[in-house]
Amino acid sequence: MRGDKMPHVPEPVVYFVGAGPGDPELITVKGKNLLKRADVLVFAGSLVNPELVGQSDAPIKLDSWGMQLEDIVTEMERHAKSGKTVVRLHSGDPSLFGAIVEQIAELKNRGIAVKIVPGVSSLFAASAALQIELVLNGITDALVITRPAGKTLAEDHIPELSGLGATMAVFLGTDRFEEVTKKLTCPPDTPAAIVYHASWDDEKLIRGTVANIAEKAREAGIEKTALLIIGKVIDPRNQYRRSHLYS
């Protein structure tokens, strides 16, 4: 019939949602709502808390651990183009070592839009556990987030970065803490801390210095899923200046 409008067909979209560091309550309200109404939930079973996955009513749940990028994208494409609400659940915040750019590029090449819902990074859960400020007046106004060289990174800049006097957070280096600390150019007595499984029930905190933190981690049996933080903010004592907020 002339003048009739074609029915609106929603644009296929995939939602990338930050799951938070581990505690299932540390997910945003928006992320939780998407988790609840998802038709398809794609998650990395090795990283995301199973309790959070269990809170989703999605009839299709796909563990992407061990899958190839193309296979993951193909699954998301198929379901998104069939009109389903597809949620890609990432641990922490997707913007920090989330490997999302290659997924997004593939999806957009296939005509699928992407929306990102930020999450609470394990870095912020770790600083909360340590009860520290990552930047602190009179100590440092800079934060360096980095990772050591390894299978997927040919060269890192840890020696140069560690000499800046900034707080440094080292991701993806639990199996190489001794190697990392040997590269550091800050003084050996610089405070350091390791947080294992930040915000999980089995969270562990280890405090020390650049000189002994790797040995302490080894003695504690920490071999994976831990974050190394280095800097005077860990033990500022009375060296910091009072914030102007309280002056």
DRENTORMI-76184 format. One record per residue: residue number from 1; x, y, z of N, C-alpha, C in turn. Coordinates in steps of 0.02 Angstrom, whole numbers. Each point is the difference from the previous one (the first is absolute). Layout:
<pts>
PT   num     n.c1     n.c2     n.c3    ca.c1    ca.c2    ca.c3     c.c1     c.c2     c.c3
PT   NUM        X        Y        Z        X        Y        Z        X        Y        Z
...
</pts>
This chain:
<pts>
PT   num     n.c1     n.c2     n.c3    ca.c1    ca.c2    ca.c3     c.c1     c.c2     c.c3
PT     1       43      -59        0      -43       59        0       45       62        0
PT     2      -18       48      -47       41       59       -7        0       40       65
PT     3       59       23       20        4       40       62       16      -41       62
PT     4       -9      -66       -6       16      -42       57       76        2       14
PT     5       17        2       63       71        1       19       25      -72       12
PT     6       60      -11      -20       31      -64       13       13       -6       75
PT     7       -9      -60       28       13       -8       72       73       14       16
PT     8       11       31       58       68       17       21       38      -62       20
PT     9       58       -9      -29       42      -57       18       59       28       40
PT    10        5      -19       63       54       28       41       69      -20      -27
PT    11       47       46        7       68      -13      -21       31      -53       45
PT    12       33      -50      -30       32      -50       43       56       32       41
PT    13        4      -19       63       49       30       45       26      -52       49
PT    14       62        7       19       30      -41       53       21       47       56
PT    15      -19      -18       61       17       39       59       62      -30       34
PT    16       52       40        6       59      -20       37       -8       27       71
PT    17       -2      -45       49      -15       19       69       58      -19       45
PT    18       23       49       40       51      -14       50      -31      -35       59
PT    19       25      -60       15      -29      -40       54       25       22       69
PT    20       53       41        1       30       18       64       56      -48       17
PT    21       32       10       57       61      -38       17      -12      -71       24
PT    22      -60      -15       23      -13      -68       26      -61       -3       44
PT    23       -4       44       49      -59        4       43      -61       12      -45
PT    24      -50      -45        1      -57        8      -46      -41       63       12
PT    25       10       32       57      -36       62       13       36       61      -30
PT    26       62      -10      -21       38       56      -28       -9        3      -76
PT    27      -62        3      -21      -18       11      -70      -48       59       -1
PT    28        2       40      -51      -43       59       -2      -74      -21       -6
PT    29      -44       46       19      -71      -14       -7      -18      -13      -72
PT    30       28       40      -45      -14      -10      -71       25      -67      -24
PT    31       59      -19       23       27      -66      -19      -43      -57       26
PT    32      -23        7       61      -42      -52       31      -67       -6      -37
PT    33      -28       57      -20      -63       -1      -38        8      -35      -67
PT    34       56       13      -34       13      -33      -63       11      -75        9
PT    35       33      -17       55       11      -70       16      -67      -37        8
PT    36      -47       34       32      -65      -30       13      -41       -9      -63
PT    37        5       47      -47      -43       -4      -59       35      -29      -61
PT    38       61      -25       10       37      -28      -57      -33      -65      -24
PT    39       -2       -7      -66      -21      -64      -30       60      -45       -9
PT    40       58       31      -12       62      -36      -10       55       32       42
PT    41       33      -40       41       54       24       42       65      -35      -21
PT    42       48       40      -21       66      -26      -20       50       24       52
PT    43       35      -47       32       43       18       56       63      -43        0
PT    44       52       24       33       62      -38        8       -4      -36       67
PT    45      -12      -64       -3      -11      -38       62       59       -2       46
PT    46       60       12      -26       60       -1       42        9       63       41
PT    47      -38       53      -17       11       65       31      -60       28       37
PT    48      -60      -14      -25      -61       29       29      -26      -45       56
PT    49      -22       30       54      -27      -39       56      -61      -40      -22
PT    50        0      -66       10      -58      -42      -20      -65       22       32
PT    51        5       29       60      -61       24       34      -34       55      -41
PT    52       40       43      -30      -28       53      -42      -32      -29      -63
PT    53       32      -48      -30      -28      -33      -59      -66      -33       18
PT    54       -3      -29       59      -61      -34       23      -58       47       12
PT    55       15       65        9      -53       48       11      -35       22      -64
PT    56       29      -20      -57      -30       17      -65      -54      -51      -18
PT    57      -55       25      -27      -55      -44      -22        7      -18      -74
PT    58       57       16      -29        9      -13      -72       -8      -75      -15
PT    59      -43      -18      -47       -8      -71      -18       61      -29      -35
PT    60       42       44      -29       60      -23      -34       60       32       36
PT    61       43      -43       28       60       24       33       60      -36      -32
PT    62       47       40      -24       56      -26      -37       66       19       33
PT    63       36      -50       24       66       12       29       51        6      -57
PT    64       31       58       -6       45       14      -56       72      -22       14
PT    65       13      -27       60       68      -20       17       26      -52      -50
PT    66       56       15      -32       29      -46      -48      -25        7      -71
PT    67      -52       41      -11      -27        9      -67       43       50      -40
PT    68        0       -8      -65       34       47      -44      -43       63       -9
PT    69       33       56      -14      -35       64       -8      -55       -5      -52
PT    70       15      -29      -57      -49       -4      -55      -62      -40       21
PT    71       11      -52       40      -57      -41       22      -44       37       50
PT    72       33       38       44      -39       40       48      -42       52      -36
PT    73       32       36      -46      -35       52      -37      -56      -29      -42
PT    74       11      -57      -30      -51      -32      -41      -62      -17       41
PT    75       11      -25       60      -56      -16       45      -39       62       19
PT    76       37       54       17      -33       62       19      -38       29      -59
PT    77       30       -3      -59      -32       25      -60      -65      -37      -15
PT    78        3      -65        4      -59      -41      -16      -59       17       45
PT    79       13        5       63      -54       13       47      -24       72       -3
PT    80       47       48       -8      -20       70       -4      -43       13      -61
PT    81       18      -30      -57      -38       10      -61      -68      -36        0
PT    82       -8      -45       47      -65      -33        7      -46       38       48
PT    83       24       57       24      -41       43       44        9      -12       74
PT    84       47      -42       19       11      -15       71       43       54       33
PT    85       -9        8       65       43       45       39       62      -39       20
PT    86       57       22      -27       63      -35       10       44       40       47
PT    87       23      -31       55       44       32       48       66      -37        1
PT    88       53       38      -11       68      -27        5       28       23       67
PT    89        7      -46       47       18       17       69       76       -7        9
PT    90       32       56       18       72        2       10       15       11       74
PT    91       54      -30       24       20       12       69       27       71        8
PT    92       -7       27       61       24       67       13      -33       52      -43
PT    93       40       44      -29      -25       49      -48       27      -19      -68
PT    94      -42       -2      -52       23      -23      -66       57       41      -29
PT    95       10       62       22       50       43      -30       71      -15       23
PT    96        8      -40       53       66      -16       26       17      -73      -17
PT    97       43       -8      -50       22      -66      -22      -59      -46      -14
PT    98      -53       29      -29      -61      -39      -14       -1      -32      -68
PT    99       47       16      -43        2      -28      -68      -67        9      -36
PT   100      -28       61        7      -66       11      -31        5       32      -69
PT   101       54       35      -15        5       38      -62       -6      -46      -61
PT   102       33      -58        3       -4      -46      -57      -70      -30       -7
PT   103      -34      -11       56      -69      -24       -4      -46       53      -30
PT   104        9       61       23      -41       55      -25       10       11      -75
PT   105       63       -2      -21       16        9      -71      -35      -53      -42
PT   106        3      -62       22      -31      -55      -37      -76        8       -2
PT   107      -29       18       56      -73        9        3      -23       56      -46
PT   108       36       56        1      -19       57      -42        8      -17      -74
PT   109       51      -39      -16        9      -22      -70      -59      -43      -23
PT   110      -35      -31       47      -56      -42      -16      -67       35       10
PT   111        4       66        9      -62       40        5      -34       -2       67
PT   112       38      -11       53      -29       -5       67       27       57       43
PT   113      -45       36       32       19       54       44       24      -27       67
PT   114       37       41       36       26      -19       65      -14       54       51
PT   115      -20      -20       59       -7       47       56       39      -28       59
PT   116       35       44       35       43      -22       55      -25       28       66
PT   117       -6      -45       49      -19       20       68       61      -10       44
PT   118       29       55       27       61       -6       41      -11      -44       61
PT   119       56      -24       26       -3      -41       61       52       23       51
PT   120       -2      -28       59       48       15       52       63      -41      -13
PT   121       56       33      -10       63      -35      -13       27      -34       63
PT   122       37      -54      -10       32      -33       56       51       47       34
PT   123       25       49      -38       45       49       30      -34       39       55
PT   124      -63       19      -12      -36       39       51      -22      -44       58
PT   125      -15      -63      -14      -15      -47       54       62      -12       43
PT   126       58       -3      -33       62      -10       37       17       60       44
PT   127       -9       61      -27       15       59       40      -49        6       58
PT   128      -62      -21      -10      -49        0       55       21      -49       54
PT   129       24      -59      -21       21      -50       49       60       25       40
PT   130       45       35      -33       59       27       33      -14       65       38
PT   131      -59       29      -13      -22       63       30       50       56      -15
PT   132       14        6      -65       46       52      -22      -31       43      -54
PT   133       31       58      -13      -15       41      -58       56      -11      -50
PT   134      -17      -12      -62       50      -14      -50       40       62      -19
PT   135      -30       58        6       35       64       -6      -14       38       64
PT   136       52       30       27       -6       30       66       40       64        4
PT   137      -32       52       25       30       67        4       66       -2       39
PT   138       53       24      -31       65        0       33       41      -62      -13
PT   139      -30      -52      -27       34      -63      -15        9       -8      -75
PT   140      -55       -4      -36        2       -3      -73      -67       19      -29
PT   141        2       30      -59      -62       18      -34       -8      -41      -64
PT   142       36      -56       -4       -2      -40      -61       -8      -74       16
PT   143      -34      -35      -45      -10      -72        5       20      -32      -66
PT   144       43      -50        3       21      -37      -59      -32      -69        2
PT   145      -34      -19      -54      -29      -67       -6       37      -35      -56
PT   146       29      -57       16       41      -34      -51       -1      -75       11
PT   147       39      -35      -41        7      -73        4       69      -19      -23
PT   148       26      -58       22       67      -21      -22       -2      -33      -68
PT   149       57       -3      -32        7      -35      -63      -14      -75       11
PT   150      -24      -32      -52      -16      -70        5      -18      -28      -68
PT   151      -44      -50        0      -19      -33      -61      -31       48      -51
PT   152      -40       48       24      -35       44      -46       27       71        0
PT   153       56       11       34       32       67        1       75       -9       -3
PT   154       30       24      -55       71      -13      -12       44       40       48
PT   155      -19       62       16       42       43       41      -43       44       44
PT   156       20       10       62      -37       46       44       44       60       17
PT   157      -29       48       36       36       62       18        2        8       76
PT   158        0      -56       35       -1        2       73       60       37       29
PT   159       61      -10      -24       57       37       30       -9       76       -3
PT   160      -20       25      -59       -8       72       -8      -59       26       42
PT   161      -56      -35       -3      -60       23       35        9       -1       76
PT   162       36      -49       25        7       -6       73       46       53       29
PT   163       35       37      -42       43       53       25      -33       67        3
PT   164      -65        3      -15      -35       65       -3      -25       24       67
PT   165        0      -44       50      -27       19       66      -75       -6        5
PT   166      -32      -27      -52      -73       -9        0      -18      -66       33
PT   167      -62       -6       21      -26      -65       20       -3      -44      -62
PT   168       22      -62        7       -1      -46      -57      -42      -61       17
PT   169      -45      -17      -46      -40      -61        6       19      -47      -56
PT   170       21      -60       17       23      -48      -49      -51      -57       -6
PT   171      -32       -4      -58      -48      -52      -15       36      -59      -34
PT   172      -31      -57        0       20      -58      -41       72      -20       11
PT   173       24        5       62       70      -18       12       10      -44       60
PT   174      -52      -34       23        5      -39       61       53      -54       -4
PT   175        7      -31      -58       49      -53       -7       71       26      -11
PT   176        9       66       -1       65       29      -13       17       58       48
PT   177      -25       -4       61       12       55       48       75       11       12
PT   178       39      -53        5       72        8       12       33       35      -59
PT   179      -20      -20      -59       27       32      -61      -20       74       -3
PT   180      -62       15       18      -24       69       -1       38       43       50
PT   181        6      -24       62       32       41       51       74       12      -14
PT   182       33      -46      -36       69       11      -19        8       55      -52
PT   183      -55       14      -37        2       53      -51      -12       69       30
PT   184      -28        3       60      -19       64       29       61       43       15
PT   185       -5       64      -16       55       46       12      -13       46       60
PT   186      -57       -8       32      -14       38       61       40      -31       58
PT   187       10       36       55       40      -26       55      -27      -67       27
PT   188       43      -46       22      -22      -66       24      -46        4       61
PT   189        5       54       38      -43        6       59      -68       32      -16
PT   190      -15       11      -65      -65       27      -20      -55      -49       21
PT   191      -52       24       33      -55      -45       21      -32      -35      -60
PT   192      -20      -61       10      -33      -39      -52      -53      -45       32
PT   193      -49      -18      -38      -53      -44       25      -25      -44      -56
PT   194      -22      -59       19      -32      -46      -46      -69      -16       26
PT   195      -49        4      -44      -69      -18       18      -22      -57      -45
PT   196      -13      -56       32      -23      -59      -36      -76       -3        3
PT   197      -32      -11      -58      -73       -7       -4      -36       57       36
PT   198       16       61      -19      -30       59       32      -76       -5       -1
PT   199      -31        6       58      -72        0       12      -32      -69        1
PT   200       37      -53      -16      -26      -68        5        2      -23       73
PT   201      -34      -55       14       -1      -25       69       69      -21       24
PT   202       44      -22      -46       66      -24       19       54       53      -12
PT   203      -19       63        1       47       55       -9       58       -4       49
PT   204       60       15      -25       60        2       42       38       65      -12
PT   205       25       30       54       40       61       -4       70      -14       26
PT   206       49       21      -38       70       -7       21       33       67       -8
PT   207       31       24       53       34       64       -1       75      -12        9
PT   208       40       42      -31       72       -4        7       33       57      -35
PT   209       57      -14      -29       38       50      -38       19      -30      -67
PT   210       26       41      -43       24      -25      -65       51      -56       10
PT   211       39        4       53       53      -48       12      -26      -69       20
PT   212      -58       -3       33      -22      -65       27      -70      -23      -20
PT   213      -36       41      -39      -70      -17      -13       -7      -63      -43
PT   214       45      -11      -47       -4      -61      -42       11      -62       42
PT   215       48        3       46       13      -58       44      -60      -13       45
PT   216      -31       53       26      -58       -9       42      -58      -32      -38
PT   217       -8       20      -62      -54      -29      -41       13      -74      -13
PT   218       63      -17      -13       18      -70      -12      -13      -42       63
PT   219       19       27       58      -10      -36       63      -75      -10       15
PT   220      -41       47      -24      -72       -5       11      -34      -45      -52
PT   221       38      -24      -49      -28      -44      -51      -42       35      -53
PT   222       11       65       -9      -39       37      -49       33       -7      -68
PT   223      -36      -29      -47       28      -14      -66      -43       27      -57
PT   224      -60       25       15      -43       27      -53      -50       49       29
PT   225      -32       38      -43      -56       45       17       16       47       56
PT   226       58       32       -3       19       49       51       25       63      -33
PT   227       -5       54       36       20       66      -25       56       27       44
PT   228       52       26      -32       56       30       36       -5       76       -3
PT   229        1       31       59       -2       73        4       63       24       35
PT   230       32       51      -29       64       25       25       -5       75        9
PT   231       24       24       56        1       73       11       -9       20       72
PT   232       20       61       15       -3       24       69      -72        7       26
PT   233      -49        1      -45      -70        6       22      -20      -60       43
PT   234       35      -56       -7      -16      -60       39       16       10       73
PT   235       53       38       13       20       15       69       23       72        4
PT   236      -47       47       -5       19       71       -4       23       31       65
PT   237      -16      -34       56       17       26       67      -24       71        7
PT   238       45       46       19      -22       70        8       28       44      -55
PT   239       17      -30      -57       32       38      -54      -50       36      -45
PT   240      -63      -21        3      -49       31      -45      -24       67       29
PT   241      -28       41      -44      -28       64       20      -76       -5        5
PT   242      -27       36       48      -72        0       10      -35       28      -61
PT   243      -54      -32      -21      -37       23      -58      -30       70       11
PT   244       -2       40      -53      -30       66        4      -75       -5       15
PT   245      -30      -58      -12      -71       -9       16      -14       11       74
PT   246       51      -14       42      -10        3       73       39       57       32
PT   247       26       45      -42       39       56       28      -47       57       22
</pts>
